[in-house]
Amino acid sequence: MTMAKAFLRVSMIFAVGSVQSCDLMGTDLSAEDLGAPVLVRGGSFQMGSDSGEPDEKPVHEVRVSDFYVMKTEVTQKDYAAIMGTNPASFRGRGDNYPIQNVSWYDAVAYANKLSERDGF
């Protein structure tokens, strides 16, 4: 896995990982549940507008490479295990709640440490 793929791995975790959070919060997930990242196949799409705001012009094709995303959001427990700290402000809710109060730089540091741990 390249550095870009490792970064995408964690970026997607932090950006869209909470989609299922209402179903997972407070649930003990086994290592099998967390499992390996899931492959998302890349593709292309048209982005922009010819009649919108200046920063939306022109319509152009965007290509996205294949990338991996974890099945669940990064929990407070997962983050603390890798980083050694828990910056979440909602700690009393449980270790399986999503991590929060994490900056972009924190996410990159997490991605790097997670990638090192996993041999990437």
Beta strands, then each sheet from edge to edge (+ up, - down):
strand 1: 38-40
strand 2: 43-47
strand 3: 60-64
strand 4: 67-69
sheet 1: 1+ 4-
sheet 2: 2+ 3-
end
